[in-house]
Amino acid sequence: MSMQRPGEPSWFDKAKMGFMMGASAGACVGFLYGSMTVLRGGPEPGRGYISTVGKYMLQHGAMLGFFLSIGAFLRAEESSAEYAAYQQPSTIWALNNRPRLPVVIEEREWQKRPNRQ
């Protein structure tokens, strides 16, 4: 039985989104780092300028995409575990599958005074 809420993306879709966000951020960081490396020391032997910057972009994009996809997967698992916990009311104060605290109603000053007419 799947613990997925209706209309919510699956864990695989969340991992893909995490990978795409990490890959795009990593490619930007790789572009900056690769450009600085090429400007300071020149391209790697046997490679051109664009090829060296592209290599750095791919390396950083793949690394950050991998880590963010793992993070998105773990977060998806965590939210499904929280959702499963709300399926069974665990306290006597549970209402509509949400734990609630008891409500205390205080008497106000005007309710304590007797009516004078």
C-alpha positions as CSV (number, residue, x, y, z in Angstrom):
1,M,0.0,0.0,0.0
2,S,1.4,3.4,-1.0
3,M,1.5,6.2,1.6
4,Q,1.3,8.8,-1.1
5,R,-1.2,11.6,-0.8
6,P,-3.6,12.1,-3.7
7,G,-2.2,14.5,-6.2
8,E,1.3,14.5,-4.8
9,P,4.3,13.6,-6.9
10,S,5.9,10.2,-6.3
11,W,9.2,9.7,-4.6
12,F,10.9,9.1,-8.0
13,D,9.5,12.4,-9.3
14,K,10.8,14.2,-6.2
15,A,14.2,12.6,-6.7
16,K,14.2,13.7,-10.3
17,M,13.3,17.3,-9.3
18,G,16.1,17.3,-6.8
19,F,18.6,16.0,-9.3
20,M,17.6,18.6,-11.9
21,M,17.9,21.5,-9.3
22,G,21.3,20.2,-8.1
23,A,22.5,19.7,-11.7
24,S,21.6,23.2,-12.7
25,A,23.1,24.8,-9.6
26,G,26.2,22.6,-10.0
27,A,26.6,23.5,-13.6
28,C,26.5,27.2,-12.7
29,V,29.1,26.7,-10.0
30,G,31.2,24.6,-12.4
31,F,31.0,27.3,-15.0
32,L,32.4,29.8,-12.5
33,Y,35.1,27.5,-11.2
34,G,36.1,26.3,-14.6
35,S,36.2,29.8,-16.0
36,M,38.5,30.9,-13.2
37,T,40.7,27.9,-13.6
38,V,41.0,28.4,-17.4
39,L,41.7,32.1,-17.0
40,R,44.4,31.5,-14.3
41,G,46.2,28.5,-15.7
42,G,45.0,27.9,-19.2
43,P,43.2,24.9,-20.5
44,E,44.1,21.3,-19.6
45,P,46.7,19.7,-21.9
46,G,45.0,18.3,-24.9
47,R,41.8,20.2,-24.3
48,G,40.5,23.6,-25.5
49,Y,39.0,26.3,-23.3
50,I,35.4,25.4,-23.9
51,S,36.1,21.7,-23.3
52,T,37.8,22.4,-20.0
53,V,35.0,24.6,-18.8
54,G,32.4,22.0,-19.9
55,K,34.2,19.3,-18.0
56,Y,34.0,21.3,-14.8
57,M,30.4,22.0,-15.4
58,L,29.5,18.4,-15.9
59,Q,31.5,17.3,-12.9
60,H,30.0,19.8,-10.5
61,G,26.5,19.3,-11.9
62,A,26.6,15.6,-11.6
63,M,28.0,15.7,-8.0
64,L,25.5,18.3,-6.7
65,G,22.6,16.7,-8.6
66,F,23.4,13.3,-7.0
67,F,23.5,14.7,-3.5
68,L,20.3,16.8,-3.9
69,S,18.4,13.8,-5.4
70,I,19.4,11.7,-2.3
71,G,18.2,14.6,-0.1
72,A,14.9,14.9,-2.0
73,F,14.4,11.1,-1.7
74,L,15.1,11.1,2.1
75,R,12.7,14.1,2.5
76,A,10.0,12.3,0.5
77,E,10.4,9.2,2.8
78,E,10.2,11.4,5.8
79,S,7.0,13.1,4.7
80,S,5.4,9.8,3.9
81,A,6.3,8.5,7.4
82,E,4.7,11.6,8.9
83,Y,1.6,11.1,6.7
84,A,1.3,7.5,7.9
85,A,1.5,8.7,11.5
86,Y,-1.6,10.9,11.0
87,Q,-3.6,7.9,9.6
88,Q,-4.1,6.5,13.1
89,P,-5.1,8.8,15.9
90,S,-2.7,8.3,18.7
91,T,-4.2,10.5,21.4
92,I,-7.7,11.0,22.8
93,W,-7.5,14.6,21.6
94,A,-7.1,13.6,17.9
95,L,-9.8,15.1,15.7
96,N,-9.8,14.9,11.9
97,N,-6.5,12.9,12.0
98,R,-4.7,15.8,13.6
99,P,-3.6,15.8,17.2
100,R,-5.0,18.7,19.1
101,L,-4.5,20.0,22.6
102,P,-7.4,20.3,25.0
103,V,-9.1,23.7,24.9
104,V,-9.4,25.6,28.1
105,I,-12.0,28.4,28.2
106,E,-11.5,31.0,30.8
107,E,-14.2,33.1,32.4
108,R,-14.0,36.7,31.5
109,E,-14.5,39.5,34.0
110,W,-17.8,40.6,32.6
111,Q,-19.2,37.0,33.0
112,K,-18.2,36.9,36.7
113,R,-20.1,40.1,37.7
114,P,-23.8,39.7,38.5
115,N,-26.2,41.6,36.3
116,R,-27.4,44.8,38.0
117,Q,-30.7,46.2,36.8
